[in-house]
């Protein structure tokens, strides 16, 4: 017998993305990223993980394209 779903992860993802898009529109992308990083660093689990993670150099590729 199939149980009724009580949690929809796809809907949750959509809601979070909509919230982030609204924040980006209100704050601007740079301020949004700064505040998001503040939240990560203040988190008791993500903060220590982020501080210990090795850094990978970023490329100047925009829009999700492939770097050659």
mmCIF file of the N, C-alpha and C atoms, coordinates in Angstrom:
data_MODEL
# 
_entry.id   MODEL 
# 
loop_
_atom_site.group_PDB 
_atom_site.id 
_atom_site.type_symbol 
_atom_site.label_atom_id 
_atom_site.label_alt_id 
_atom_site.label_comp_id 
_atom_site.label_asym_id 
_atom_site.label_entity_id 
_atom_site.label_seq_id 
_atom_site.pdbx_PDB_ins_code 
_atom_site.Cartn_x 
_atom_site.Cartn_y 
_atom_site.Cartn_z 
_atom_site.occupancy 
_atom_site.B_iso_or_equiv 
_atom_site.pdbx_formal_charge 
_atom_site.auth_seq_id 
_atom_site.auth_comp_id 
_atom_site.auth_asym_id 
_atom_site.auth_atom_id 
_atom_site.pdbx_PDB_model_num 
ATOM 1   N N  . UNK A 1 1  ? 0.838  -1.176 0.000   1.00 0.00 ? 1  UNK A N  1 
ATOM 2   C CA . UNK A 1 1  ? 0.000  0.000  0.000   1.00 0.00 ? 1  UNK A CA 1 
ATOM 3   C C  . UNK A 1 1  ? 0.891  1.251  0.000   1.00 0.00 ? 1  UNK A C  1 
ATOM 4   N N  . UNK A 1 2  ? 0.614  2.166  -0.893  1.00 0.00 ? 2  UNK A N  1 
ATOM 5   C CA . UNK A 1 2  ? 1.418  3.372  -1.051  1.00 0.00 ? 2  UNK A CA 1 
ATOM 6   C C  . UNK A 1 2  ? 1.011  4.425  -0.023  1.00 0.00 ? 2  UNK A C  1 
ATOM 7   N N  . UNK A 1 3  ? 2.017  4.990  0.653   1.00 0.00 ? 3  UNK A N  1 
ATOM 8   C CA . UNK A 1 3  ? 1.756  6.028  1.656   1.00 0.00 ? 3  UNK A CA 1 
ATOM 9   C C  . UNK A 1 3  ? 1.715  7.400  0.999   1.00 0.00 ? 3  UNK A C  1 
ATOM 10  N N  . UNK A 1 4  ? 0.926  8.270  1.566   1.00 0.00 ? 4  UNK A N  1 
ATOM 11  C CA . UNK A 1 4  ? 0.833  9.636  1.070   1.00 0.00 ? 4  UNK A CA 1 
ATOM 12  C C  . UNK A 1 4  ? 2.089  10.408 1.467   1.00 0.00 ? 4  UNK A C  1 
ATOM 13  N N  . UNK A 1 5  ? 2.631  11.167 0.499   1.00 0.00 ? 5  UNK A N  1 
ATOM 14  C CA . UNK A 1 5  ? 3.824  11.961 0.785   1.00 0.00 ? 5  UNK A CA 1 
ATOM 15  C C  . UNK A 1 5  ? 3.478  13.111 1.724   1.00 0.00 ? 5  UNK A C  1 
ATOM 16  N N  . UNK A 1 6  ? 4.340  13.314 2.706   1.00 0.00 ? 6  UNK A N  1 
ATOM 17  C CA . UNK A 1 6  ? 4.149  14.446 3.610   1.00 0.00 ? 6  UNK A CA 1 
ATOM 18  C C  . UNK A 1 6  ? 5.180  15.538 3.348   1.00 0.00 ? 6  UNK A C  1 
ATOM 19  N N  . UNK A 1 7  ? 6.160  15.234 2.501   1.00 0.00 ? 7  UNK A N  1 
ATOM 20  C CA . UNK A 1 7  ? 7.228  16.187 2.222   1.00 0.00 ? 7  UNK A CA 1 
ATOM 21  C C  . UNK A 1 7  ? 7.557  16.120 0.739   1.00 0.00 ? 7  UNK A C  1 
ATOM 22  N N  . UNK A 1 8  ? 7.596  17.260 0.078   1.00 0.00 ? 8  UNK A N  1 
ATOM 23  C CA . UNK A 1 8  ? 7.900  17.336 -1.347  1.00 0.00 ? 8  UNK A CA 1 
ATOM 24  C C  . UNK A 1 8  ? 9.197  18.120 -1.512  1.00 0.00 ? 8  UNK A C  1 
ATOM 25  N N  . UNK A 1 9  ? 10.300 17.409 -1.749  1.00 0.00 ? 9  UNK A N  1 
ATOM 26  C CA . UNK A 1 9  ? 11.603 18.076 -1.824  1.00 0.00 ? 9  UNK A CA 1 
ATOM 27  C C  . UNK A 1 9  ? 11.707 18.977 -3.053  1.00 0.00 ? 9  UNK A C  1 
ATOM 28  N N  . UNK A 1 10 ? 11.039 18.625 -4.151  1.00 0.00 ? 10 UNK A N  1 
ATOM 29  C CA . UNK A 1 10 ? 11.081 19.465 -5.350  1.00 0.00 ? 10 UNK A CA 1 
ATOM 30  C C  . UNK A 1 10 ? 10.383 20.798 -5.075  1.00 0.00 ? 10 UNK A C  1 
ATOM 31  N N  . UNK A 1 11 ? 9.249  20.750 -4.395  1.00 0.00 ? 11 UNK A N  1 
ATOM 32  C CA . UNK A 1 11 ? 8.542  21.988 -4.043  1.00 0.00 ? 11 UNK A CA 1 
ATOM 33  C C  . UNK A 1 11 ? 9.382  22.835 -3.089  1.00 0.00 ? 11 UNK A C  1 
ATOM 34  N N  . UNK A 1 12 ? 10.058 22.195 -2.139  1.00 0.00 ? 12 UNK A N  1 
ATOM 35  C CA . UNK A 1 12 ? 10.915 22.924 -1.216  1.00 0.00 ? 12 UNK A CA 1 
ATOM 36  C C  . UNK A 1 12 ? 12.037 23.620 -1.986  1.00 0.00 ? 12 UNK A C  1 
ATOM 37  N N  . UNK A 1 13 ? 12.638 22.927 -2.952  1.00 0.00 ? 13 UNK A N  1 
ATOM 38  C CA . UNK A 1 13 ? 13.704 23.499 -3.773  1.00 0.00 ? 13 UNK A CA 1 
ATOM 39  C C  . UNK A 1 13 ? 13.187 24.720 -4.530  1.00 0.00 ? 13 UNK A C  1 
ATOM 40  N N  . UNK A 1 14 ? 12.005 24.618 -5.097  1.00 0.00 ? 14 UNK A N  1 
ATOM 41  C CA . UNK A 1 14 ? 11.416 25.749 -5.833  1.00 0.00 ? 14 UNK A CA 1 
ATOM 42  C C  . UNK A 1 14 ? 11.192 26.948 -4.918  1.00 0.00 ? 14 UNK A C  1 
ATOM 43  N N  . UNK A 1 15 ? 10.702 26.695 -3.718  1.00 0.00 ? 15 UNK A N  1 
ATOM 44  C CA . UNK A 1 15 ? 10.454 27.784 -2.768  1.00 0.00 ? 15 UNK A CA 1 
ATOM 45  C C  . UNK A 1 15 ? 11.756 28.474 -2.365  1.00 0.00 ? 15 UNK A C  1 
ATOM 46  N N  . UNK A 1 16 ? 12.794 27.687 -2.115  1.00 0.00 ? 16 UNK A N  1 
ATOM 47  C CA . UNK A 1 16 ? 14.091 28.259 -1.736  1.00 0.00 ? 16 UNK A CA 1 
ATOM 48  C C  . UNK A 1 16 ? 14.664 29.071 -2.886  1.00 0.00 ? 16 UNK A C  1 
ATOM 49  N N  . UNK A 1 17 ? 14.581 28.540 -4.116  1.00 0.00 ? 17 UNK A N  1 
ATOM 50  C CA . UNK A 1 17 ? 15.089 29.276 -5.270  1.00 0.00 ? 17 UNK A CA 1 
ATOM 51  C C  . UNK A 1 17 ? 14.333 30.590 -5.466  1.00 0.00 ? 17 UNK A C  1 
ATOM 52  N N  . UNK A 1 18 ? 13.021 30.576 -5.281  1.00 0.00 ? 18 UNK A N  1 
ATOM 53  C CA . UNK A 1 18 ? 12.228 31.803 -5.424  1.00 0.00 ? 18 UNK A CA 1 
ATOM 54  C C  . UNK A 1 18 ? 12.637 32.824 -4.366  1.00 0.00 ? 18 UNK A C  1 
ATOM 55  N N  . UNK A 1 19 ? 12.868 32.350 -3.145  1.00 0.00 ? 19 UNK A N  1 
ATOM 56  C CA . UNK A 1 19 ? 13.302 33.240 -2.059  1.00 0.00 ? 19 UNK A CA 1 
ATOM 57  C C  . UNK A 1 19 ? 14.661 33.861 -2.388  1.00 0.00 ? 19 UNK A C  1 
ATOM 58  N N  . UNK A 1 20 ? 15.590 33.046 -2.890  1.00 0.00 ? 20 UNK A N  1 
ATOM 59  C CA . UNK A 1 20 ? 16.919 33.554 -3.237  1.00 0.00 ? 20 UNK A CA 1 
ATOM 60  C C  . UNK A 1 20 ? 16.844 34.545 -4.393  1.00 0.00 ? 20 UNK A C  1 
ATOM 61  N N  . UNK A 1 21 ? 16.028 34.257 -5.397  1.00 0.00 ? 21 UNK A N  1 
ATOM 62  C CA . UNK A 1 21 ? 15.888 35.176 -6.522  1.00 0.00 ? 21 UNK A CA 1 
ATOM 63  C C  . UNK A 1 21 ? 15.357 36.529 -6.053  1.00 0.00 ? 21 UNK A C  1 
ATOM 64  N N  . UNK A 1 22 ? 14.376 36.499 -5.153  1.00 0.00 ? 22 UNK A N  1 
ATOM 65  C CA . UNK A 1 22 ? 13.822 37.745 -4.615  1.00 0.00 ? 22 UNK A CA 1 
ATOM 66  C C  . UNK A 1 22 ? 14.897 38.521 -3.851  1.00 0.00 ? 22 UNK A C  1 
ATOM 67  N N  . UNK A 1 23 ? 15.692 37.812 -3.037  1.00 0.00 ? 23 UNK A N  1 
ATOM 68  C CA . UNK A 1 23 ? 16.770 38.470 -2.287  1.00 0.00 ? 23 UNK A CA 1 
ATOM 69  C C  . UNK A 1 23 ? 17.792 39.083 -3.231  1.00 0.00 ? 23 UNK A C  1 
ATOM 70  N N  . UNK A 1 24 ? 18.156 38.368 -4.296  1.00 0.00 ? 24 UNK A N  1 
ATOM 71  C CA . UNK A 1 24 ? 19.136 38.881 -5.258  1.00 0.00 ? 24 UNK A CA 1 
ATOM 72  C C  . UNK A 1 24 ? 18.598 40.146 -5.915  1.00 0.00 ? 24 UNK A C  1 
ATOM 73  N N  . UNK A 1 25 ? 17.317 40.137 -6.274  1.00 0.00 ? 25 UNK A N  1 
ATOM 74  C CA . UNK A 1 25 ? 16.718 41.311 -6.912  1.00 0.00 ? 25 UNK A CA 1 
ATOM 75  C C  . UNK A 1 25 ? 16.696 42.504 -5.962  1.00 0.00 ? 25 UNK A C  1 
ATOM 76  N N  . UNK A 1 26 ? 16.466 42.262 -4.683  1.00 0.00 ? 26 UNK A N  1 
ATOM 77  C CA . UNK A 1 26 ? 16.391 43.350 -3.706  1.00 0.00 ? 26 UNK A CA 1 
ATOM 78  C C  . UNK A 1 26 ? 17.769 43.856 -3.290  1.00 0.00 ? 26 UNK A C  1 
ATOM 79  N N  . UNK A 1 27 ? 18.722 42.946 -3.099  1.00 0.00 ? 27 UNK A N  1 
ATOM 80  C CA . UNK A 1 27 ? 20.031 43.308 -2.548  1.00 0.00 ? 27 UNK A CA 1 
ATOM 81  C C  . UNK A 1 27 ? 21.109 43.507 -3.602  1.00 0.00 ? 27 UNK A C  1 
ATOM 82  N N  . UNK A 1 28 ? 20.966 42.882 -4.732  1.00 0.00 ? 28 UNK A N  1 
ATOM 83  C CA . UNK A 1 28 ? 22.035 42.805 -5.707  1.00 0.00 ? 28 UNK A CA 1 
ATOM 84  C C  . UNK A 1 28 ? 22.831 41.536 -5.453  1.00 0.00 ? 28 UNK A C  1 
ATOM 85  N N  . UNK A 1 29 ? 23.438 41.020 -6.508  1.00 0.00 ? 29 UNK A N  1 
ATOM 86  C CA . UNK A 1 29 ? 24.119 39.727 -6.402  1.00 0.00 ? 29 UNK A CA 1 
ATOM 87  C C  . UNK A 1 29 ? 25.297 39.749 -5.430  1.00 0.00 ? 29 UNK A C  1 
ATOM 88  N N  . UNK A 1 30 ? 26.096 40.808 -5.470  1.00 0.00 ? 30 UNK A N  1 
ATOM 89  C CA . UNK A 1 30 ? 27.276 40.872 -4.601  1.00 0.00 ? 30 UNK A CA 1 
ATOM 90  C C  . UNK A 1 30 ? 26.887 40.861 -3.117  1.00 0.00 ? 30 UNK A C  1 
ATOM 91  N N  . UNK A 1 31 ? 25.899 41.674 -2.744  1.00 0.00 ? 31 UNK A N  1 
ATOM 92  C CA . UNK A 1 31 ? 25.455 41.719 -1.351  1.00 0.00 ? 31 UNK A CA 1 
ATOM 93  C C  . UNK A 1 31 ? 24.789 40.399 -0.950  1.00 0.00 ? 31 UNK A C  1 
ATOM 94  N N  . UNK A 1 32 ? 24.035 39.790 -1.862  1.00 0.00 ? 32 UNK A N  1 
ATOM 95  C CA . UNK A 1 32 ? 23.419 38.491 -1.582  1.00 0.00 ? 32 UNK A CA 1 
ATOM 96  C C  . UNK A 1 32 ? 24.496 37.455 -1.269  1.00 0.00 ? 32 UNK A C  1 
ATOM 97  N N  . UNK A 1 33 ? 25.541 37.408 -2.102  1.00 0.00 ? 33 UNK A N  1 
ATOM 98  C CA . UNK A 1 33 ? 26.625 36.438 -1.876  1.00 0.00 ? 33 UNK A CA 1 
ATOM 99  C C  . UNK A 1 33 ? 27.341 36.704 -0.550  1.00 0.00 ? 33 UNK A C  1 
ATOM 100 N N  . UNK A 1 34 ? 27.564 37.984 -0.224  1.00 0.00 ? 34 UNK A N  1 
ATOM 101 C CA . UNK A 1 34 ? 28.226 38.321 1.032   1.00 0.00 ? 34 UNK A CA 1 
ATOM 102 C C  . UNK A 1 34 ? 27.398 37.836 2.219   1.00 0.00 ? 34 UNK A C  1 
ATOM 103 N N  . UNK A 1 35 ? 26.098 38.105 2.182   1.00 0.00 ? 35 UNK A N  1 
ATOM 104 C CA . UNK A 1 35 ? 25.226 37.674 3.281   1.00 0.00 ? 35 UNK A CA 1 
ATOM 105 C C  . UNK A 1 35 ? 25.110 36.151 3.353   1.00 0.00 ? 35 UNK A C  1 
ATOM 106 N N  . UNK A 1 36 ? 25.069 35.503 2.201   1.00 0.00 ? 36 UNK A N  1 
ATOM 107 C CA . UNK A 1 36 ? 25.002 34.036 2.191   1.00 0.00 ? 36 UNK A CA 1 
ATOM 108 C C  . UNK A 1 36 ? 26.259 33.455 2.836   1.00 0.00 ? 36 UNK A C  1 
ATOM 109 N N  . UNK A 1 37 ? 27.419 34.043 2.540   1.00 0.00 ? 37 UNK A N  1 
ATOM 110 C CA . UNK A 1 37 ? 28.665 33.558 3.133   1.00 0.00 ? 37 UNK A CA 1 
ATOM 111 C C  . UNK A 1 37 ? 28.669 33.806 4.637   1.00 0.00 ? 37 UNK A C  1 
ATOM 112 N N  . UNK A 1 38 ? 28.135 34.932 5.075   1.00 0.00 ? 38 UNK A N  1 
ATOM 113 C CA . UNK A 1 38 ? 28.017 35.189 6.517   1.00 0.00 ? 38 UNK A CA 1 
ATOM 114 C C  . UNK A 1 38 ? 27.194 34.100 7.189   1.00 0.00 ? 38 UNK A C  1 
ATOM 115 N N  . UNK A 1 39 ? 26.085 33.711 6.549   1.00 0.00 ? 39 UNK A N  1 
ATOM 116 C CA . UNK A 1 39 ? 25.229 32.661 7.119   1.00 0.00 ? 39 UNK A CA 1 
ATOM 117 C C  . UNK A 1 39 ? 25.957 31.323 7.170   1.00 0.00 ? 39 UNK A C  1 
ATOM 118 N N  . UNK A 1 40 ? 26.710 31.008 6.127   1.00 0.00 ? 40 UNK A N  1 
ATOM 119 C CA . UNK A 1 40 ? 27.466 29.748 6.110   1.00 0.00 ? 40 UNK A CA 1 
ATOM 120 C C  . UNK A 1 40 ? 28.493 29.746 7.233   1.00 0.00 ? 40 UNK A C  1 
ATOM 121 N N  . UNK A 1 41 ? 29.257 30.820 7.359   1.00 0.00 ? 41 UNK A N  1 
ATOM 122 C CA . UNK A 1 41 ? 30.315 30.872 8.367   1.00 0.00 ? 41 UNK A CA 1 
ATOM 123 C C  . UNK A 1 41 ? 29.763 30.861 9.788   1.00 0.00 ? 41 UNK A C  1 
ATOM 124 N N  . UNK A 1 42 ? 28.551 31.381 9.991   1.00 0.00 ? 42 UNK A N  1 
ATOM 125 C CA . UNK A 1 42 ? 27.941 31.398 11.320  1.00 0.00 ? 42 UNK A CA 1 
ATOM 126 C C  . UNK A 1 42 ? 27.293 30.061 11.679  1.00 0.00 ? 42 UNK A C  1 
ATOM 127 N N  . UNK A 1 43 ? 27.085 29.204 10.694  1.00 0.00 ? 43 UNK A N  1 
ATOM 128 C CA . UNK A 1 43 ? 26.430 27.917 10.938  1.00 0.00 ? 43 UNK A CA 1 
ATOM 129 C C  . UNK A 1 43 ? 27.378 26.988 11.699  1.00 0.00 ? 43 UNK A C  1 
ATOM 130 N N  . UNK A 1 44 ? 26.895 26.304 12.748  1.00 0.00 ? 44 UNK A N  1 
ATOM 131 C CA . UNK A 1 44 ? 27.776 25.450 13.552  1.00 0.00 ? 44 UNK A CA 1 
ATOM 132 C C  . UNK A 1 44 ? 28.301 24.218 12.813  1.00 0.00 ? 44 UNK A C  1 
ATOM 133 N N  . UNK A 1 45 ? 27.645 23.810 11.745  1.00 0.00 ? 45 UNK A N  1 
ATOM 134 C CA . UNK A 1 45 ? 28.123 22.656 10.971  1.00 0.00 ? 45 UNK A CA 1 
ATOM 135 C C  . UNK A 1 45 ? 28.860 23.121 9.723   1.00 0.00 ? 45 UNK A C  1 
ATOM 136 N N  . UNK A 1 46 ? 28.233 24.008 8.942   1.00 0.00 ? 46 UNK A N  1 
ATOM 137 C CA . UNK A 1 46 ? 28.837 24.445 7.687   1.00 0.00 ? 46 UNK A CA 1 
ATOM 138 C C  . UNK A 1 46 ? 30.064 25.324 7.882   1.00 0.00 ? 46 UNK A C  1 
ATOM 139 N N  . UNK A 1 47 ? 30.072 26.158 8.924   1.00 0.00 ? 47 UNK A N  1 
ATOM 140 C CA . UNK A 1 47 ? 31.200 27.065 9.154   1.00 0.00 ? 47 UNK A CA 1 
ATOM 141 C C  . UNK A 1 47 ? 32.531 26.341 9.280   1.00 0.00 ? 47 UNK A C  1 
ATOM 142 N N  . UNK A 1 48 ? 32.657 25.394 10.213  1.00 0.00 ? 48 UNK A N  1 
ATOM 143 C CA . UNK A 1 48 ? 33.920 24.664 10.341  1.00 0.00 ? 48 UNK A CA 1 
ATOM 144 C C  . UNK A 1 48 ? 34.273 23.875 9.076   1.00 0.00 ? 48 UNK A C  1 
ATOM 145 N N  . UNK A 1 49 ? 33.257 23.303 8.432   1.00 0.00 ? 49 UNK A N  1 
ATOM 146 C CA . UNK A 1 49 ? 33.503 22.554 7.194   1.00 0.00 ? 49 UNK A CA 1 
ATOM 147 C C  . UNK A 1 49 ? 34.082 23.475 6.129   1.00 0.00 ? 49 UNK A C  1 
ATOM 148 N N  . UNK A 1 50 ? 33.486 24.665 5.955   1.00 0.00 ? 50 UNK A N  1 
ATOM 149 C CA . UNK A 1 50 ? 33.941 25.620 4.942   1.00 0.00 ? 50 UNK A CA 1 
ATOM 150 C C  . UNK A 1 50 ? 35.371 26.082 5.229   1.00 0.00 ? 50 UNK A C  1 
ATOM 151 N N  . UNK A 1 51 ? 35.668 26.340 6.495   1.00 0.00 ? 51 UNK A N  1 
ATOM 152 C CA . UNK A 1 51 ? 37.009 26.820 6.848   1.00 0.00 ? 51 UNK A CA 1 
ATOM 153 C C  . UNK A 1 51 ? 38.086 25.773 6.567   1.00 0.00 ? 51 UNK A C  1 
ATOM 154 N N  . UNK A 1 52 ? 37.746 24.494 6.690   1.00 0.00 ? 52 UNK A N  1 
ATOM 155 C CA . UNK A 1 52 ? 38.724 23.420 6.480   1.00 0.00 ? 52 UNK A CA 1 
ATOM 156 C C  . UNK A 1 52 ? 38.818 22.972 5.025   1.00 0.00 ? 52 UNK A C  1 
ATOM 157 N N  . UNK A 1 53 ? 37.815 23.269 4.217   1.00 0.00 ? 53 UNK A N  1 
ATOM 158 C CA . UNK A 1 53 ? 37.774 22.783 2.831   1.00 0.00 ? 53 UNK A CA 1 
ATOM 159 C C  . UNK A 1 53 ? 38.877 23.425 2.001   1.00 0.00 ? 53 UNK A C  1 
ATOM 160 N N  . UNK A 1 54 ? 39.532 22.624 1.152   1.00 0.00 ? 54 UNK A N  1 
ATOM 161 C CA . UNK A 1 54 ? 40.562 23.198 0.276   1.00 0.00 ? 54 UNK A CA 1 
ATOM 162 C C  . UNK A 1 54 ? 39.923 24.132 -0.753  1.00 0.00 ? 54 UNK A C  1 
ATOM 163 N N  . UNK A 1 55 ? 40.643 25.157 -1.132  1.00 0.00 ? 55 UNK A N  1 
ATOM 164 C CA . UNK A 1 55 ? 40.145 26.131 -2.101  1.00 0.00 ? 55 UNK A CA 1 
ATOM 165 C C  . UNK A 1 55 ? 40.578 25.729 -3.504  1.00 0.00 ? 55 UNK A C  1 
ATOM 166 N N  . UNK A 1 56 ? 39.656 25.873 -4.447  1.00 0.00 ? 56 UNK A N  1 
ATOM 167 C CA . UNK A 1 56 ? 39.922 25.571 -5.848  1.00 0.00 ? 56 UNK A CA 1 
ATOM 168 C C  . UNK A 1 56 ? 39.871 26.891 -6.603  1.00 0.00 ? 56 UNK A C  1 
ATOM 169 N N  . UNK A 1 57 ? 40.879 27.188 -7.425  1.00 0.00 ? 57 UNK A N  1 
ATOM 170 C CA . UNK A 1 57 ? 40.855 28.448 -8.176  1.00 0.00 ? 57 UNK A CA 1 
ATOM 171 C C  . UNK A 1 57 ? 39.612 28.517 -9.063  1.00 0.00 ? 57 UNK A C  1 
ATOM 172 N N  . UNK A 1 58 ? 38.986 29.698 -9.120  1.00 0.00 ? 58 UNK A N  1 
ATOM 173 C CA . UNK A 1 58 ? 37.801 29.878 -9.946  1.00 0.00 ? 58 UNK A CA 1 
ATOM 174 C C  . UNK A 1 58 ? 38.198 30.401 -11.310 1.00 0.00 ? 58 UNK A C  1 
ATOM 175 N N  . UNK A 1 59 ? 37.387 30.060 -12.321 1.00 0.00 ? 59 UNK A N  1 
ATOM 176 C CA . UNK A 1 59 ? 37.625 30.550 -13.674 1.00 0.00 ? 59 UNK A CA 1 
ATOM 177 C C  . UNK A 1 59 ? 36.727 31.746 -13.932 1.00 0.00 ? 59 UNK A C  1 
ATOM 178 N N  . UNK A 1 60 ? 36.941 32.426 -15.037 1.00 0.00 ? 60 UNK A N  1 
ATOM 179 C CA . UNK A 1 60 ? 36.117 33.574 -15.412 1.00 0.00 ? 60 UNK A CA 1 
ATOM 180 C C  . UNK A 1 60 ? 34.972 33.179 -16.325 1.00 0.00 ? 60 UNK A C  1 
ATOM 181 N N  . UNK A 1 61 ? 34.632 31.909 -16.376 1.00 0.00 ? 61 UNK A N  1 
ATOM 182 C CA . UNK A 1 61 ? 33.544 31.445 -17.228 1.00 0.00 ? 61 UNK A CA 1 
ATOM 183 C C  . UNK A 1 61 ? 32.228 31.855 -16.590 1.00 0.00 ? 61 UNK A C  1 
ATOM 184 N N  . UNK A 1 62 ? 31.348 32.486 -17.372 1.00 0.00 ? 62 UNK A N  1 
ATOM 185 C CA . UNK A 1 62 ? 30.048 32.913 -16.857 1.00 0.00 ? 62 UNK A CA 1 
ATOM 186 C C  . UNK A 1 62 ? 28.944 32.152 -17.569 1.00 0.00 ? 62 UNK A C  1 
ATOM 187 N N  . UNK A 1 63 ? 27.810 32.048 -16.921 1.00 0.00 ? 63 UNK A N  1 
ATOM 188 C CA . UNK A 1 63 ? 26.650 31.438 -17.542 1.00 0.00 ? 63 UNK A CA 1 
ATOM 189 C C  . UNK A 1 63 ? 26.696 29.930 -17.608 1.00 0.00 ? 63 UNK A C  1 
ATOM 190 N N  . UNK A 1 64 ? 27.574 29.297 -16.843 1.00 0.00 ? 64 UNK A N  1 
ATOM 191 C CA . UNK A 1 64 ? 27.609 27.850 -16.804 1.00 0.00 ? 64 UNK A CA 1 
ATOM 192 C C  . UNK A 1 64 ? 28.229 27.211 -18.029 1.00 0.00 ? 64 UNK A C  1 
ATOM 193 N N  . UNK A 1 65 ? 28.890 27.997 -18.865 1.00 0.00 ? 65 UNK A N  1 
ATOM 194 C CA . UNK A 1 65 ? 29.520 27.435 -20.058 1.00 0.00 ? 65 UNK A CA 1 
ATOM 195 C C  . UNK A 1 65 ? 30.752 26.635 -19.709 1.00 0.00 ? 65 UNK A C  1 
ATOM 196 N N  . UNK A 1 66 ? 31.241 25.914 -20.679 1.00 0.00 ? 66 UNK A N  1 
ATOM 197 C CA . UNK A 1 66 ? 32.432 25.092 -20.462 1.00 0.00 ? 66 UNK A CA 1 
ATOM 198 C C  . UNK A 1 66 ? 33.688 25.912 -20.751 1.00 0.00 ? 66 UNK A C  1 
ATOM 199 N N  . UNK A 1 67 ? 34.682 25.743 -19.901 1.00 0.00 ? 67 UNK A N  1 
ATOM 200 C CA . UNK A 1 67 ? 35.967 26.404 -20.122 1.00 0.00 ? 67 UNK A CA 1 
ATOM 201 C C  . UNK A 1 67 ? 36.770 25.592 -21.123 1.00 0.00 ? 67 UNK A C  1 
ATOM 202 N N  . UNK A 1 68 ? 37.453 26.256 -22.013 1.00 0.00 ? 68 UNK A N  1 
ATOM 203 C CA . UNK A 1 68 ? 38.294 25.546 -22.995 1.00 0.00 ? 68 UNK A CA 1 
ATOM 204 C C  . UNK A 1 68 ? 39.708 25.458 -22.531 1.00 0.00 ? 68 UNK A C  1 
# 
